[in-house]
Amino acid sequence: SELEIASGTKHSIFSMSFHDLTLYLNMKLMEDPFRNTNTLLDDYFEKYYGPATAPMRQLFDTLIQRQSSNRQSLGKLPPRQWKHADHAFLKTAESLLDQAEKLVGNDETYLRRIGFERLPIDTMLLLNRPKKANDPENLKLVNRLKKNYRIAVKRLIAPALQKPTIETLEKKLDIIL
């Protein structure tokens, strides 16, 4: 299913958007529940994305605004039915991620972090595109997804499960093509 396109595990990649930010905020607010969340967000984005702070914060703020204005239970609907993730949002998100990658140059740490946020956006872009053989845009998305999935799996999945998980993900992506 669409919710499991990025699995091989029990969790969908769609639930992982800004995952490290969630961990950071939870930790900081447990230390002091009265902290200013905007100050925490500024601190996180500056330290986590470095030169790409502005487009990544804009992506986050846009995502929060869009999700808040479209009250849906996201966990019960496939991504194609998410009202906040329409074509305009996906293209804006893609543009912001492109800007972020340019700003960090060849810094592998920042590129890996940005690539992790690309996963749900690129997956939704691919799912919403017409399936045409040899479509260069689809191929570009699939290749970028494979690269970023490999990095995410190596970070999040136990070593013994990494190879079969990557193989499963890549097969699912090849089927979409």
Order of alpha helices (4+ residues) and beta strands (2+ residues): alpha-alpha-alpha-alpha-alpha-alpha-alpha
